[in-house]
Amino acid sequence: MNLNKSKLQEMCQARGWTFPKYSSNQQGPPHRPRFSASVLVHGFTFNTKTMLTSKKEAECCAAGLALDYFDENPQPPQPKRPKCFSFPAQPSHIPSLAPPSSPGLLYHKQNEIWNETTSTEGKKDTYELELMLAEERKLWQREKHQLQLKNIELENQIDMKKNELEHCCKELQHMNERAESEQKKADNLIALAEKRKRENEKLHSEIIELKDQLQAKQAVNEDFEAQKKIKALEQMLKEKAQELTDLSEFYNPLIFKERSNNDELQGARRELIEGLKNHSKIYIGVKTLGDLDLKAFQIAAKRRCTALEEANERAVELCSMWEDYVGDSKWNPYKVIMDETGKRTEIIDEEDKKLKNLKTELGDEVYKVVTTSLMELNEHNSSGRYKIQELWNFKAGRKATLKEGVAYILKQWNTLKNTKRRRN
């Protein structure tokens, strides 16, 4: 299809015609435009029947239609054109007259016959041209009306999508605010419960210590006051135990509520991931953890293969093989180290046999891509090591928070709203 324009120009040049003239029409939103095209060749116009994704593809399609027509009609009829009237030597349908006695009279009669003939033909051609213009005007009006209807339909669809996006953003923002408020309350109650628990444990240890002291004293001499004190302590212990039971009953609903809030936040996060799947990956977007960058493998394959097609096939094969290795939970290319604070941390084992062979055969760039994917999976999906989709902050190179995702959606909505206002 890409050679249709060149072939059509060569055909016009070979037949002595003027070069083709192309015109195109763009429809649809800026991020997903659609194109139609037409070409004028030797007085004939050829229009594409469908909308295509690029202007070049639409022009090539129109050129292909022209080539098919002229292949089937090597000598096409001449298009209709307005006639230019001139005075011929003598029309064939005018009867020849015998020369009169006076030359001036012959000339006068010939002019009268010629004027009547040319006037009749001119009126006929003018009427045909008016009919053609009226038909073209009707077609143009019909196409204009169809385009207006399509434009109104597209504007209605855009308004519906904007309203849905606005409603979704408001719901997400409300859920986020409510979750943050509930999280703060739960944190405060949990902290209070932990404090009470520590106080009860301390009091319990003091009671046990006093009991031991009292038993030691009773072995020497029973003391009434000590017995009275131990009873008071036992009563206090019972009261504290009851308080601890009540606190546990209060603490369990808080844990359940915290888990419910966490489920809501995870649901909102999944909705954000589903909504941002096909968006650009400039700031906030969706990243598939476990996917490897094919470009790095293509660069490495080109160093080993001279043919471009062979290099691309080898790169795809290597990339697929290493994606299987990365997702294999039986392979453990990590080692545990202790940092300065005494915390255990997992890092890549550079002495791993597979990784050493990878670095030697394909170079540092492919090695970096594979190790980065391994660390991301180990951090965010260490249990299964299978591919997962995650809300990602591409600018910071880390997992994006729910607050960042909601802020990005609101920003996109405001931009879309301002664009609509400027159009209006």
GUKOLVEX-198698 format. One record per residue (C-alpha): residue in three letters; chain; x, y, z. Coordinates in steps of 0.5 Angstrom, whole numbers. Example, Ala and Ser with C-alpha at 12.3 -4.5 7.8 and 13.67 -1.06 7.14 Angstrom:
ala  A  25  -9  16
ser  A  27  -2  14
***
This chain:
met  A  0  0  0
asn  A  6  5  1
leu  A  8  5  -6
asn  A  1  6  -9
lys  A  3  14  -9
ser  A  9  13  -13
lys  A  6  8  -18
leu  A  0  13  -19
gln  A  5  19  -20
glu  A  9  15  -25
met  A  3  13  -29
cys  A  1  20  -29
gln  A  7  22  -32
ala  A  7  16  -37
arg  A  1  18  -40
gly  A  2  26  -40
trp  A  -3  27  -35
thr  A  -2  33  -29
phe  A  0  30  -22
pro  A  -5  27  -17
lys  A  -7  32  -12
tyr  A  -9  30  -5
ser  A  -13  32  0
ser  A  -15  30  7
asn  A  -20  30  13
gln  A  -19  29  20
gln  A  -24  27  25
gly  A  -24  25  33
pro  A  -20  27  39
pro  A  -13  29  39
his  A  -10  23  42
arg  A  -14  18  37
pro  A  -15  22  31
arg  A  -18  19  24
phe  A  -17  21  17
ser  A  -20  20  10
ala  A  -17  22  4
ser  A  -19  24  -3
val  A  -15  24  -10
leu  A  -16  28  -16
val  A  -13  25  -22
his  A  -15  27  -30
gly  A  -21  30  -28
phe  A  -23  24  -23
thr  A  -24  24  -16
phe  A  -23  18  -11
asn  A  -25  18  -4
thr  A  -23  13  1
lys  A  -29  9  4
thr  A  -27  8  11
met  A  -23  12  17
leu  A  -16  10  18
thr  A  -11  12  23
ser  A  -6  16  19
lys  A  -6  21  14
lys  A  -1  18  10
glu  A  -5  11  10
ala  A  -11  15  8
glu  A  -8  18  2
cys  A  -5  11  0
cys  A  -11  8  0
ala  A  -14  13  -4
ala  A  -9  12  -9
gly  A  -10  5  -9
leu  A  -17  6  -11
ala  A  -15  11  -17
leu  A  -10  5  -19
asp  A  -15  0  -19
tyr  A  -20  4  -23
phe  A  -15  6  -29
asp  A  -12  -1  -29
glu  A  -19  -3  -31
asn  A  -20  3  -36
pro  A  -14  4  -39
gln  A  -17  9  -44
pro  A  -22  13  -39
pro  A  -28  18  -42
gln  A  -26  25  -42
pro  A  -30  29  -36
lys  A  -35  34  -38
arg  A  -32  41  -38
pro  A  -36  47  -40
lys  A  -35  48  -48
cys  A  -32  55  -51
phe  A  -36  57  -57
ser  A  -32  59  -63
phe  A  -34  60  -70
pro  A  -32  54  -74
ala  A  -32  55  -82
gln  A  -39  52  -83
pro  A  -43  48  -79
ser  A  -45  41  -82
his  A  -52  42  -81
ile  A  -53  48  -84
pro  A  -55  48  -91
ser  A  -51  50  -97
leu  A  -54  56  -100
ala  A  -53  58  -107
pro  A  -49  65  -108
pro  A  -54  70  -109
ser  A  -53  76  -113
ser  A  -51  81  -107
pro  A  -45  78  -103
gly  A  -47  82  -97
leu  A  -54  79  -97
leu  A  -50  72  -97
tyr  A  -46  74  -91
his  A  -52  77  -87
lys  A  -56  70  -88
gln  A  -50  66  -85
asn  A  -49  70  -79
glu  A  -57  69  -77
ile  A  -56  61  -78
trp  A  -50  61  -74
asn  A  -53  65  -68
glu  A  -59  61  -68
thr  A  -55  55  -67
thr  A  -50  57  -62
ser  A  -55  60  -58
thr  A  -59  53  -58
glu  A  -53  49  -56
gly  A  -50  54  -51
lys  A  -57  54  -47
lys  A  -57  46  -47
asp  A  -50  46  -44
thr  A  -52  51  -39
tyr  A  -58  47  -37
glu  A  -53  41  -36
leu  A  -48  45  -32
glu  A  -54  48  -27
leu  A  -56  41  -26
met  A  -49  38  -24
leu  A  -48  44  -20
ala  A  -55  43  -16
glu  A  -53  35  -15
glu  A  -46  37  -12
arg  A  -49  42  -8
lys  A  -54  37  -5
leu  A  -49  32  -4
trp  A  -45  37  0
gln  A  -51  39  4
arg  A  -52  32  6
glu  A  -45  31  8
lys  A  -45  37  12
his  A  -51  35  16
gln  A  -48  28  17
leu  A  -42  31  20
gln  A  -46  36  24
leu  A  -50  30  27
lys  A  -43  26  28
asn  A  -40  32  32
ile  A  -46  33  36
glu  A  -46  25  38
leu  A  -38  26  40
glu  A  -40  32  44
asn  A  -45  28  48
gln  A  -41  22  49
ile  A  -35  27  51
asp  A  -40  30  56
met  A  -42  23  59
lys  A  -35  21  60
lys  A  -33  27  63
asn  A  -39  27  68
glu  A  -37  19  70
leu  A  -30  21  71
glu  A  -32  27  76
his  A  -37  22  80
cys  A  -32  17  80
cys  A  -26  22  83
lys  A  -31  25  88
glu  A  -33  18  90
leu  A  -25  16  91
gln  A  -24  23  94
his  A  -29  22  99
met  A  -27  15  101
asn  A  -20  17  102
glu  A  -22  22  107
arg  A  -26  18  110
ala  A  -21  12  111
glu  A  -16  17  113
ser  A  -20  19  119
glu  A  -22  12  121
gln  A  -15  10  121
lys  A  -13  16  125
lys  A  -18  14  130
ala  A  -16  7  130
asp  A  -9  9  131
asn  A  -11  13  137
leu  A  -15  7  140
ile  A  -10  2  139
ala  A  -5  6  142
leu  A  -9  7  148
ala  A  -10  0  148
glu  A  -3  -2  148
lys  A  -2  3  154
arg  A  -7  0  158
lys  A  -4  -7  157
arg  A  3  -5  159
glu  A  0  -2  165
asn  A  -4  -9  167
glu  A  2  -13  165
lys  A  6  -8  170
leu  A  1  -9  175
his  A  1  -16  175
ser  A  8  -17  175
glu  A  8  -13  182
ile  A  2  -17  185
ile  A  6  -23  183
glu  A  12  -20  187
leu  A  8  -18  193
lys  A  5  -25  193
asp  A  12  -28  193
gln  A  14  -23  199
leu  A  8  -25  203
gln  A  9  -32  202
ala  A  16  -31  205
lys  A  14  -27  211
gln  A  8  -32  212
ala  A  14  -38  213
val  A  16  -34  219
asn  A  10  -31  222
glu  A  3  -30  219
asp  A  2  -23  219
phe  A  -6  -20  219
glu  A  -4  -14  215
ala  A  0  -18  210
gln  A  -6  -22  209
lys  A  -11  -16  208
lys  A  -6  -13  203
ile  A  -6  -19  199
lys  A  -14  -20  199
ala  A  -14  -12  197
leu  A  -9  -14  191
glu  A  -13  -20  189
gln  A  -19  -16  189
met  A  -15  -10  185
leu  A  -12  -16  180
lys  A  -19  -18  179
glu  A  -22  -11  177
lys  A  -16  -10  172
ala  A  -17  -17  169
gln  A  -24  -15  168
glu  A  -22  -8  165
leu  A  -17  -12  161
thr  A  -23  -17  158
asp  A  -27  -11  157
leu  A  -21  -7  153
ser  A  -20  -14  149
glu  A  -28  -14  147
phe  A  -27  -6  145
tyr  A  -20  -8  141
asn  A  -23  -13  137
pro  A  -28  -9  133
leu  A  -23  -4  132
ile  A  -19  -9  129
phe  A  -24  -11  124
lys  A  -26  -4  122
glu  A  -19  -3  121
arg  A  -19  -9  116
ser  A  -25  -7  113
asn  A  -22  0  112
asn  A  -16  -3  109
asp  A  -20  -7  104
glu  A  -24  -1  102
leu  A  -17  2  100
gln  A  -15  -4  96
gly  A  -21  -4  92
ala  A  -20  4  91
arg  A  -13  2  89
arg  A  -15  -4  84
glu  A  -20  1  81
leu  A  -15  6  80
ile  A  -10  1  77
glu  A  -16  -1  72
gly  A  -18  6  70
leu  A  -10  8  69
lys  A  -8  1  65
asn  A  -8  5  58
his  A  -6  12  60
ser  A  1  15  59
lys  A  7  13  63
ile  A  10  19  65
tyr  A  8  21  72
ile  A  3  16  75
gly  A  1  10  71
val  A  0  2  71
lys  A  7  -2  71
thr  A  7  -10  70
leu  A  12  -12  75
gly  A  16  -18  72
asp  A  16  -15  65
leu  A  23  -15  62
asp  A  25  -9  57
leu  A  26  -12  50
lys  A  30  -6  48
ala  A  36  -8  52
phe  A  36  -15  49
gln  A  35  -12  42
ile  A  41  -8  43
ala  A  45  -15  46
ala  A  43  -19  40
lys  A  45  -14  35
arg  A  52  -14  38
arg  A  52  -22  36
cys  A  48  -22  30
thr  A  49  -18  24
ala  A  42  -19  20
leu  A  37  -15  24
glu  A  31  -20  23
glu  A  35  -25  26
ala  A  37  -20  32
asn  A  30  -19  33
glu  A  28  -26  33
arg  A  34  -28  38
ala  A  32  -22  43
val  A  25  -24  43
glu  A  27  -31  45
leu  A  32  -29  50
cys  A  27  -24  53
ser  A  21  -29  54
met  A  26  -34  57
trp  A  29  -30  62
glu  A  22  -28  64
asp  A  20  -35  65
tyr  A  27  -35  70
val  A  25  -29  73
gly  A  18  -32  75
asp  A  20  -39  77
ser  A  20  -39  85
lys  A  24  -45  85
trp  A  30  -40  83
asn  A  33  -36  89
pro  A  38  -31  87
tyr  A  38  -27  93
lys  A  42  -27  99
val  A  41  -24  106
ile  A  46  -19  110
met  A  45  -15  116
asp  A  45  -8  116
glu  A  48  -3  121
thr  A  42  -3  125
gly  A  42  -11  125
lys  A  36  -11  120
arg  A  36  -17  116
thr  A  36  -15  108
glu  A  35  -19  102
ile  A  40  -17  96
ile  A  42  -20  89
asp  A  47  -25  90
glu  A  52  -23  85
glu  A  55  -30  85
asp  A  49  -34  82
lys  A  51  -38  76
lys  A  45  -36  72
leu  A  46  -28  73
lys  A  54  -29  72
asn  A  53  -32  65
leu  A  48  -27  63
lys  A  52  -22  65
thr  A  58  -25  61
glu  A  54  -27  55
leu  A  49  -21  54
gly  A  52  -15  58
asp  A  51  -10  64
glu  A  45  -7  61
val  A  41  -14  60
tyr  A  44  -16  67
lys  A  41  -9  70
val  A  34  -10  67
val  A  34  -17  70
thr  A  36  -16  77
thr  A  32  -10  78
ser  A  25  -14  76
leu  A  28  -19  81
met  A  28  -14  86
glu  A  21  -11  85
leu  A  18  -18  85
asn  A  21  -20  91
glu  A  19  -13  95
his  A  12  -13  92
asn  A  10  -20  91
ser  A  15  -25  94
ser  A  11  -30  96
gly  A  9  -32  88
arg  A  14  -29  84
tyr  A  9  -28  78
lys  A  7  -22  74
ile  A  3  -17  78
gln  A  0  -10  76
glu  A  2  -4  81
leu  A  0  3  81
trp  A  7  6  80
asn  A  10  13  80
phe  A  15  13  74
lys  A  18  20  76
ala  A  20  17  83
gly  A  21  10  81
arg  A  17  7  86
lys  A  10  4  88
ala  A  5  10  88
thr  A  1  12  94
leu  A  -7  12  93
lys  A  -7  19  95
glu  A  -2  20  89
gly  A  -7  16  84
val  A  -13  20  86
ala  A  -9  27  86
tyr  A  -7  25  79
ile  A  -14  23  77
leu  A  -17  30  79
lys  A  -11  34  75
gln  A  -13  30  69
trp  A  -20  32  70
asn  A  -19  39  71
thr  A  -15  39  65
leu  A  -20  36  61
lys  A  -25  41  64
asn  A  -21  47  62
thr  A  -20  44  55
lys  A  -28  44  54
arg  A  -29  51  57
arg  A  -24  54  52
arg  A  -27  50  46
asn  A  -34  53  48
***
